[in-house]
């Protein structure tokens, strides 16, 4: 792997002919579009595109003669004749393909269709067959990305839900849910768990401005290790993942893609794509995944090279699917959108089944400390702003007609049953002491301190406990939460968990139902408690326009200092 990397690095650094990218239109000056076919209607153009595998690159334009031209990218005029002949010789384009300046085109037309017919009734229920039509383009793009990360989708993240997207979802549900057809609930489940993973691993769209391309990358865990001219090399801080960028001319483009195949020992036949404006080479050698993509933009080839361990094929799949010219698109669904609403419904459904139905054999079920069936209930919250905004669990205030925070009336500012979080605000103006959030997630076995009001009415006042992070995942692999050993009792729900520097790393949410588990396995589990990740809480606050503080403490706090810090911010929540 290191020899291969050094080979490509030296090759990239020697390419002095590459040039910076400028803004461009689809038909940049001095370029022409490769026309692979023309059809008398959009429907016939669509059929041709699907039959000949042009879905990834095709665009359709209406001409002045009434026909619809199908194009497959652009090339520079000075290279057009040679490029077209080369593509024909390779069988990449039809023998009658040609290059057009586009002067006779009236407009570009949308040729893609959704996977369901428009006259079919829209399926909106949680347990109905999956229907993409009510979803926004951002929500569809998010689902495509989630399927790519899960290893089931290899198309573009274009937010167009066609056959490829639908088939990917069907493969996912068949593999993960014993062959069932996809329901809206499956899409909600996938979006919830994948969002947690993205947050955990620091994924976001990154704009490589000088190449005029964007892609999904674990940006919070990437470090720039080398930058020379237009060449950049980024390494993951903990995984075997390297991402290289450069801008190439046509000679170096061919050299790079040909050498990837000839200089390595792949385990299977490499995948290659050679179109007028996109070249892709992807293969597995003995130990690694190598993916190279080049896009023709403004006359030169914006190029991405990915080296990754064989165990990171899903991550490479997400990066590859997300690469696109231009600035990043929206990828995170709106908190008020249909997909989030479905996820909320699913969380409510699961929570209701936990409270009402016996567990399946072998299932370990969580309970939410602080929840009682009727009358006044109580839980815990902690201030996150200096003007009286506090964070707690959504289940603590569920069904409340009146809420008090430290005895003072409070209102619900925002809530999410997906994350089981709620923001409360004091109805009167009071200066409060906020807790800051840790800048990163707590590590395995990290020391933590929690605070809350457990068993209110039986125990007196604020209760502080200490423990550690037992697991970086919650119940049944839930990636939005962590397991903690600090003692949790009814009433601790919504309380803060801080690290040794005083930064919030979690929000206490549940403990294992040891009685029901004992009925199943014949033993009592001890200190199996859970907290929502602090990074998830920050996402919830940010998405609802609530500012929070980042911890700046440089020295560890003594246990007594941690307790004093928590006492200033942690408050009793009562619900009628």
VENQUIHU-V216387 format. One line per field, one symbol per residue. ss: DSSP state (H for helix, E for strand, - for the rest). phi: phi as a letter, one per 20 degrees, with the letter a starting at -180 (. if undefined). A space follows every 50 residues. Layout:
BEGIN
ss = ???
phi = ???
END
This chain:
BEGIN
ss = -HHHHHHHHHHHH-----------------EEEEEEEEE--HHHHHHHHH HH------EEEEE----EEEEEEEEEHHHHHHHHHHHHH--------EEE ----EEEEE-------------------E-------HHHHHHHHHHHHH- ------------HHHHHHHHHHHHHH------EHHHHHHHHHHHHHHHHH H--EEEEEHHH-EEEEE-HHHEEEEEEE--EEEEEE----EEEEEEEE-H HHHHHHHHHHHH--------EEEE---EEEEEEE---EEEEEEEEEE--E EEEEEEEEEHHHHHHHHHHHHH-EE------------HHHHHHHHHHHHH HHHHHH---------EE---------EEEEEEE-----EEEE-HHH---- --EEE--EEEEEEEEE----EEEEEE----------E---------EEEE EE---E--E---EEEEEEEEE---HHH---EEEE-----------EEE-- ---EEEEEEEEE-HHHHHHHH-------EEEEEHHHHHHHHHH------E --------HHHHHHHHHHHEEEEEE-
phi = .ffffffffffffeeeefcfedfbefdfgncceeeeabcfbfffffffff fdmeffdfcdceefenededdcoccfgfdffffffffffemfcffefbdc fnfeeeaededfcffdffefgfedfgdegfceffeffffffffgfffffe ndccefedmdedfffffffffffffeclnfffdgfffffgffffffffff emfafdeeffdlccafbfgfddcfdbbcmeeccdcffcdecccdcaddef ffgffffffgfeeddffbgfecccdfcbccccbdefccdcccccdfclnc dfcccddbffedfffffffffefbfnefefcefffdefffffffffffff ffffeddfffgneddecdfoecfbmfdbbcbbfdcednecdbefffdfmf ebccclndgcceeabbffelcbddcffdfcfcdeeedffcffefmffccd bacflgndedmfddccabeebeceflmgeecceceffccgofgnfecdef dnefdacgcacffffffffedmbdecldcccfgffffffffffdmdfbee fcfedfefgfffffffffdecfdccd
END
